[in-house]
Amino acid sequence: MIEKLKIIGQYILPKHLVSRLAGKLASAKAGKLTTFLIKQFIAKFKIDMSEAKHSEPGHFKTFNDFFTRELREDVRQVVEGDENIAMPVDGRVSQLGAIKMGRIFQAKGHDFSLRELLGGRDDIAAPFDEGLFATVYLSPKDYHRIHMPITGTLEQLIFIPGDLFSVNPLTAENVPNLFARNERAVAVFSTAIGPMAMVLVGATIVGSIETVWGGTLTANAKKEIQYWDYKDQNISLEKGAEMGRFKLGSTIVALFPKDSVDFTQGLQAGSATRLGELFATTNVTTHAIK
């Protein structure tokens, strides 16, 4: 009964209004109040601040500064070797597997459209049909910067306005088309194994989604899908480099083309993930990106 009430609450909650208010609070420089909230958050979610570059709550001027905190350089090692794909985030695998007939598995009884996830563009979706996907949930305690699994050159960015349902496991099991209905950003890269897409999915009280090359992404007044073409701008990011971040947490969906990679043995729904660890291995002959 409690779980049903939580799901009903997701539908009736004014999610965009709540998220805007949360975003303003999170970006406010409120001095002692900000420090107090950060301390409470650390205690509630048992966050290991020894991994952070700055471990003292008082260092952060806003809650967003704390939430998007940097890690110390020595706490995450990115797997080496051109044949090895690195885990892009700390979190937990929600689902992973094959994209079948243009559909991606969400949870028992639920799947969603690859094409819809990527903003309705057949040309963008086609290379990933029959490929592989991995959906990774970032909980409030996790590190919230997203890094590159493989070296890539940015081709396109799509920002798709939408709902802001929570993306926790309970919601994923009960809200149809969750990841293809929530607000999201899709970054498509060319890589040595072909195209790769990183989908950053927004959620309730997520203050914003940012990319390292374009800053904060926001919906326009008409709530239209926005497309940016980067093919001529030569924006390349090395494996392990930061590519974006969430303010107040969410989910990523990584997409790979057919016959390009194999997920590391033992990785499955429920697996904890750590940035930089082995995510997958290539099964095609790689070549340098020019």
Summary of the structure (lengths in Angstrom):
residues: 290
radius of gyration: 18.4
end to end distance: 55.7
largest distance: 55.7
contacts: 898
relative contact order: 0.20
helix: 24%
strand: 32%
